[in-house]
Amino acid sequence: MTFVFKPLAISLAIATVFPAYSVQAQSVSVAAASSVIVTAGRQAQAAKDVLADNVVITAEEIALSGAVSIVDLLQQQRGIEISRTGGPGNASSVFMRGGSNAQNVVLVDGVRIGSSTTGGATWSSIPLSQIDHIEIVYGPLSSLYGADAVGGVIQVFTKKGEGPIAPTVSAGFGTNNTRKLQAGVSGSVANNISFALSAGHDESDGFSATKPAAGPYSYNADKDGYTLDSVSGRLNWELSKGFDLGVHFLQSRLNAQFDSGPGYDDRNIQKLETVAVYGKARINDIWTTSLQVSQSSDKTKTDASYGKSNIETRQQAVTLQNDIRIGKDVLQLIAETRQEKVDTTTLALNGIRNTDSLAASYVFKQEAHLASASVRYDRSSVYGSNTTGSIAYGYRLNDALRVNASYGNSFRAPSFNELYYPGYGIDSNKPEKAKNAEIGLYFEQGDTELSAVYYQNKATDLLVTANVCPVQQSTHPYGCAYNVNKATMSGLTLGGAYHLGNFMLRGSLDLQDPKDDTTGLRLARRSKQHGTLAAEYALAKTKIGVETIFSGERFDDVANKKRLGGYNLLNLYASHEISHNLSVLARWNNVLDKDYELAKNYATPGSTLFVGLNYGFK
């Protein structure tokens, strides 16, 4: 446990340099910063009424983070671990509560994104410059969102427009010749039309994705940089009170280098596109209905030493949602149809599957009692029908303290690779299934927020790579995907934030046991403990902060033979408001220049510095 306590001691030692004043806090309180959450119940809810464990990353936190990518930002949150094969432009995975990257649902303004071939989101193509805020909801949400919501749901919200028309511009420069530029304009016109338009450009020379230990057939000493261009926009027209029409979109193009061997300029060109048209109508005082027609696409063009390929997956969805208020309660009825289409140079993968869904939920609120129940039926044209449900209850012991308990089941759909890839996929593979139970304790009073959640998620029919395929009773050279394993992902998540005058302290600690029950071994690239600790001091127009991110050892493989050592990273940051609408920030990550790995024999950033300017109206 030395790796845990050492960074904590460093952070606390630096924190003591900042005096704490018993005066009115100048920063926004914890509760106010995350007062409304949409993702947990597919409706706007006060944070104090949400029964699922959650985190909101605000626009201010994103600006101060100095993060190069969304994955770097998520690494700072409780309940989340990451892996990456090189720098920010390379392939990344996000693990929630010990689950796999494919066991999360990722949304952009309510539009589901991700690759239908590999499963899970293509994180490196999500542009951080277009994000206003992020909501993370932990636990099984298949009863609201369908397939893949086993570990939780992450929803990204792009920038919105309101108030007077105002421009924003930000620019920054950092180590590895990293450059970031974003410009946008947003506001309201004629009191009933609001809009936002934003464009961004990120670029870096990078560093070698692989280490020499990767071997002569994988290592390439060249720098692996990237360029990410993006644009997002939205338009909302309030036809009359309670009646809205709108459209929003996001587009990004990532050109990233990676390593697959010496002497070749390996590249991935990834394109992410989302677009949605929606309408919302308040039928009467208790009934609101909304309709959204959306499409997302995930395209990857690879040019590597081992060959070239093109992969495009497209998802189209129509969602009808009705919210009916019954006193303080809400009854929700949802109908949805979604089509996934795959078009690749591997002809056996090409195809279409359709999923039709019906769901209902009820949110109850009465004095000290909170409760929710939901059920969903999904019928797939490929892997059959699945019914999921969830029930939760919360009780307010007093105005500040609340206890929650919940139980729910979920499932993950097999990807097209796991079904159809030649020599690997088996078309009779079934969905993975999981049952989760948890209990949580939450304290929120003034500028103090504390939480403790224990969960146990038992999964069956896990799809793993097996050397001998029981269906064909044959041995495949690269193995095959097959429903064979069971796993238990259990753990205790602690989180908290505290403000005292100009001083703020926040942190999290995850103690978990993500175990493969079939083998008794730990799930690959998951630790038994990880967390964060940060201290911040604000005076007048200046903020100074110190934070640490730490993780225990992990294993790069399911056999637990390839060890990834534990790590702790120390980061420093500062911001200063030059004028009413101009601020400067500086961030020094990995101050101690620690050498660590998120994937075996792949490099990670050393000590890096980033300085940026932000211009905009408040």
N, C-alpha and C positions, 0 to 999 in steps of 0.2 A: 504493500500500500504506500510505499515511499513516494512513488510517482504521483500519487494523489495529494499528499500533504505538502510536498515541496512547492508546487505552484500556488497552493492556497497560502502558504506562509509568505511567499514573495509578494503576492497581491495584497495581503493584509498589511505587510510591512510598508509597502508604498502608500496604501490607503491612509495610514496613520499620519502621513505628512500633511494631509488635507484636514484643516480644522472643521469641526461641526458646530454650526450655530443653531441655537434653539429659537429660530425665527420662522416666520411663515415661509413655506417652500415656494420658490419661484417657478419650479417646474410643474408640469401637469401631473396630477395625482395618478397613481396606478389604475384606479378604477375608471377614471375619466378617459384614460388613454385607450381603453378597450371596452367602452361602454355598450357597444352593440355588436353582436356576432350573427352572421347570416348562415354560415355553412353548417353549423351543428344541427339545425332543424329545417333547413331550406326556407327560412323566414327570419326576419329581423327579430332578435331577442336581446333583452338586457343581459349583459355578461353575468350578473349575479343570479340569473334564472336559468343559465345553461347547465345541464346536468352532466354533459360529457366534458372530460378534461380537454383544455384547449389553450392555445397561445395565439396572440395577435402581434404581428410585427408591424409597427406603425411606420408611416412615411419618415418621421424624424429618426427613428431607429435605423431605417435603411440608409438614410443620408449619413448618419454618424458612423455606420458600420465600416465604411470604406471598402466593403466587400467587392471583389472583382466579379464574382458570379453568384447566382442564387444558391448554389450548393455551399459555397463558403458561408453564406448567411444562415442557411439551415443548420450548418454544423454547430452554430452557437446556441441552438435551441434544445430544451430538455426533450428527452425521449427520442432523439434523432442521432444516428450515426451515418457516416458517409464513406464511400470508397471511390477512388478515381485512378485511372491509369495514365497519370501524367498531370499536366497543367489544366487550367480552367476550360480549355477548349476540348479536352479529351473526354472519353466515355466516363460517366459518373453514375453512381447508384446512391439512393437514399433509403435507409432502413429505419422504419418507425416501430418502436417497441420490439425490436428483434426480428420483425418480419422482413421479407425480401422486398426488393425494389418493385417487383411486379404485384405486390400485395398492398399497394396504395392507389387511391384514385386521385388524379391531379386535374384540377379545373382552372380554366382561365375565364373569368367573368361568367361562370356557369357553364362553360363549354368544355367537355371532356377532351383531354389530349393524351397522346401516348402512341407507342408503336404496337400494332396488332401482331407483328412478327416476333418481336423479342419480349413483349409485355413490359409495361411500365413506361414512364415518361422519358423522353430524350432531354435530360436536364440541361446539357450544355447549350442547347439552342433557345432556352428561355431567357430573354434579355432582361437583366435587372433594371436597366435604365427606364423601362416602360412600366415598372410596377409602382403602384401607389401604396398598397399594403397587402399583407398576406395573413390568412387565417389557417391555423393548423388545428385539426380536431382529431383526437386520439381515440382508438377503439373501433369496434366493428360498426360500420355504417352501411352495410349492404342492404338493410331494410329501407334505406332512403335513396341510396345511389346505385344499388345493384352490384354487379360483379366487381371484384378486386378490392373492395373497401374492407380489407381484413385488418391491416394495421392502423388505418385511418384515412383521412382526406386532407389534402393540401389544396387550398384555393388561392389563386393569384388574382388580385384586382388591379386592373390598369387605371391610369389616371382619369379622373372625371372633371367635368366643368361645372362651376357654379359661381354666382356673383359677377362682378365686373370683369370684362375681358382683360386678361393679364398674361404676359409672356413669362417663360422660365428658361433659363440657360444654365448649364453646368458643364464644367470642363475640369479635367484632372490629368496628372502625369505621375508615373511611378517607375519603380524598378522594372528591369527587363524591357525598358522602353514602352511601358504600358501607357496607352492614351485612351481617354474616355471623353466623349462629347455628347451632350444631349440638349435639345432645344424643343420648346413646345409653346402652345398657346391654348388657353381655355377660358370659358366664361359663359355668360348667358346673354341672349338676344331677345328683345321684346318680351321679357318676363316669362315666356313659355317655351323657349328653345334654348337648350344648353348644349355645349359641345366641348370637345377636347381633341387636340391633335399633337402628337409627340413623335420625334425621330431621334435615333441614337446611333452612335458609331463607337465601337470598342475595338482596340487593336493592341497586340502585344507581340514582341519578338519571341517571348517565351524562353524555355529551357528544354534540354533533352528529356523526352518523356520516359525513356528507359535508363537504367543504370548499367554499368559494365557487367554486373553480376547476372544480367539477363542472358548473357552468352553471345557468342559471335554471330548467331543466326537471328538474333532479335535486337541487339544493341545497335544504336546509331547515334553517334556523338553530335549530330546536328541539333540546332535549336528548333523546337516545335512550337511555333507561334500560332496565332489565330486572328481572324477579323470577323467581327459580328456587327451586322447592320440590321436595324430594326425600325419599325414604325407602328404606331397604334393610334386608334381614333374612336370616337363615339359621338353620336348625335341623338338627343332625346327631345321629343316634341310632346308637350303637354297639350293635348287637344282641348281638354276641359278638365275641371277639377276631378281627379281620380281616374282619368283616361290618358294613357301614355303610349306613344309609339317610339321605337328607337332602333338603332343599329350600332354595333361595335365590332371592331376587328383588331387583329394583331398579326404582324408578319415579321419574320426574322430570317436572316441568311447567315449561316456560320461556315466559314472556310477555315478548317483547322488541320494542322499537321500532326502526325503521330508516327510512331516507330513500329515497323514490322520486320526490319532487317537493315543491314548496312547498304549504303550507296543508292538509296531510293528515296524520293520525296513523296512519302505516303501522305495522302490527304483524304479527309472526309468533308464533303459539302452537304450541310444539313439545312433544310428549310422547314420552318414551322409556320403554319397559317391557321388562323381561326377567324370565323365570321358568324355573326348571329343577328337575326332580325326578331324583334320581340314586340309584344303588345300587352298592356296591363290595364284592366278595367275594374273599377269598383262598382259592382252591380248594385249594391245597396249598403246599408250601414254595417252589415255583418259579413258580406260575401265579396271576396276579391278573386278574380280569375286572371291568369296570365298564360300566354302562349309564346313559346320560343322555338324558332327553326334555326338550327345551327349546323355548321360543318367545320371540321378540323382536318388537317392533313400533316403528315410527318414524312418527309422525303429525305433520303440519304443516298448520295452518290459517292462511291468509294473508288479511289485509284491507289492501289497498293502493290507492293512487290509480289504478292501472291495472286493478283488479278484485279479485275474491275467488276463492279456490281452497281445496280440501281434498285432501290427499294422504296416503294411509296405505299403508305397505308392511309386510308381516308375513312373518317367517321362522319356520318350524317345522322342527325337526331331531330325529332319533333317531340316537344314536351308540353303537356297541358297540366297546369296546377291550379287547384282551387283551395283557397283558405277561407274557412268559415268560422267566425268568432262566436263563441257561445259563452257570454259573460266574459270572464278573464281567460277562458280556455280557447284553444284553436283546434279545429278538426281540419285535416289536410287530406285531399284526395288527388292522386297523381296518375296520369297515364302517359306512357312514353314509348316510342319506338326508335330503335337505333340500328343502323346498318354499318358494318365494317367491310371495307373492300381492300384487298391487297393486290398490288401489281408489281412484280419483281422480275429480274432476269433469271431467277430460279423458278421455272414454269410450274413446278409441282406445288408451289406455295400460293399461286394466284387463285383467288376465289372471293366469295362473298358469304357473310353470315349475318342473319337478322336476329334481333332480340326485341321482343314485345314485353312490356312491363305494366303492371298495375300496383299501386302502393297506397297505403292509408296510414295516417299517424294522428295521434291525439296528444296534445300538450295540456296538462292540468296544472292550475295554480290556485291555491286556496290558503290564505293566511301563511302559516309556517310550512305548509306542505307543497311540494313540487313533484310532478310525475309526468312521464311520457311513455307512450307505447306506439310501436310502428310495426307494420308487416308489409312485405313486398313479394310479388310473384313475378319471376322472370322466365320467359320461355324462349330458348335459343333454337334456331334452325339446325344447329350442329351438335350441341352437347346437352340438349334436353331442358327440362324444367327444374327450377330451384325456388324454394320458398324460404325466406329469411324473416326473422323477427327480432325485436329488441324491446326491453322494458327497463325503465329506470325510475328510481324514487329518491327524493331529497327532502331532508327535514332541517329547518332552521332552528338550531338550539338557542340562538339569540340573534340579534341584528347583525353580528359579525361572523358567527360560526355556523357552518352548514356541513352535514354529512350526506354523502351520496352512495348509492349502491345500484348496480346495473347488471344485466345479463343479456347477451345477444349472440346470434350466430351470423356467419358470413361465408362467402365463397370466392374463389379466384378462378376465372375462366382459363382453360389451357390456351396458350398462344398458338398462332398459326405454325410457328416452328415446331412446337411440341406435338402438333397434330400431323403436319404434312411434310416437314423438311426431309428430303431423301436420306434414308439410312439413319435418321435420328427420331423423327416424329412417328407417332402411332395414332391413327385416326380414331381409335376407340378410347383414348385417354379421357378421363373424367375430370370435372372441376375439383380443385382443392377445397376442403371445407374446414371451418374452424368454429369453436364455441368459446366465448370470452365471458368471464365474470370478474368484476372489480368493485372495489370500495374506495371511497375518497373522502378526505377531510379538507375543508377549505375555510380559510380565515381571511376576511377582508374588512379593514377598518381604517378610514382615512387614507394615509399614504403607506399603509402596510398590507402586504398580500402574501399569504403562505398557503401552500398546498402539499398534500401527501396522498398519493394514489398507489394502491396495490392492485395488480391485475394478474390474471392467469388465462392465457389463450391457448387452447389445445387444438392442434390442427391434425387432420387426417388426409389420406390420399395425396400427400405431397408429391409433386412431380420432380423427380431427381434424375440425374444421368446414371443409368445402370449399364454395366458392361455386358451382362447377359439379359436379353429381352425376353421375358416370360411368354409374351404373346406369340412371337415367332419361334421361340425356343432356339435362338441363334445368338452368336456373338458378333457385335458390330465393332468395327475398328475404332470408332470414336464414341461408342456407347449410344444409348437411346434414352428418350424421355419416357418415364414410366411412373404410374401411381404406385408408390411402394412405401414411402416413409410416413412416420408420425413425428410430431414435434410439440414441445411445450415451450411457450414463450411467456415467462413469468417475470415479475420484477416489481420494484418499489421506486417510484419517481417522486422526488422532492423538489419543490420550487419555491422561490420567494423573492420579494423585493421590498425594500424599506427606505423611506425618505425621512431625513431629519434635517430640517432647514435646507441648507445648500448641499447637503451630503446625501448620496444615494448608494445603496448596496444591493446587489441582486446576484442570484446564483441558482444552480440546479445540480442535482446529483441523481444518477440512475444506477441502481443496484439490480442487475438482471441476470437471468439464467436462460438464455436462448438455446435450448437443447434438442438435438435430434434423438427422439425416444427410441428409434429403431436401432441406432448404433451406440447411444449413450454419449456421443461426442457433441461438441459445441457447433452451432451453425457457423458457416464460414463468414469471416470478416466482421464478426460481432464480438464485442468485449463483454466482460462481466460487470464492469463499472466505467462510467464516463460522466463528465459534467462540466460545468462552467462556474466561474466566479468573477464578478466585476465590481469595481468601486468607481464612483464618479463624483466630482466636486464641481459645482457651478457657482460662479461669482460674477454678478453683473452680466456681461455679454460673453463670458468665456466659460467653456466647459473643458475639464481635463479628466481623463479616465484611464483605468488600467484594468485588464481582464486576462483571464487564463482559461484555456480549453485543455482538458486532459482526458485520457482514455487508457484503459488497461490493455494488456496484450490481447491479440486476436490471432486467428489462424486463417491462412489464405485458401485453404482447401477443406473439403468435407472430411478428409481423413485426419485432420488436425496434425499434419506432419510439417507443414511450412508455417513457422511462427512469424507473426508480425509483432514487434515489440511495442510496449506501451509508450505513450508520448505525452508531453505537456508543453503547451505553447503559451508564451507570454506576449501580450499585445498592449500597446499604448496608443491613445488617441487624444486629440484636442480639436476644439472648434471655437471660432470667434466670430461674433456678429459685427461686421465692419460698419454697416448701416442698416436701416430698416429692412432693406431687401437685398443685402449682399453679405454673404458669410464665406469664411474660409475654413477648411478642415484639413487635418493631417493625421495620418495613421501609420504606425510602425508595427507591422505584424512579425511574429516569430523573432522577437527582439534578441533572444539568446541563440539564434541561428541553429535550432535543433534539426538534426537529420532524422527523419521518420518516414514511415511508409503507410500508405492507405491501401496499397496492393503490392504484392511481392515483386521486387526488382523494378518498381516504377518510382520515379522521382517525385518529390513534392517541393513547393517553394521554400527557399531558405529565408533569410531575413530580408523583408521587403518594405519599402516606404512608398506611400501614396499621398499626394497633396492635391486638393481640389478647391474650386471656387463654385459657389452656388448663387445664382441671381434669380429673384422672383418676388412676387408680391405676397404678403401674408393675408 
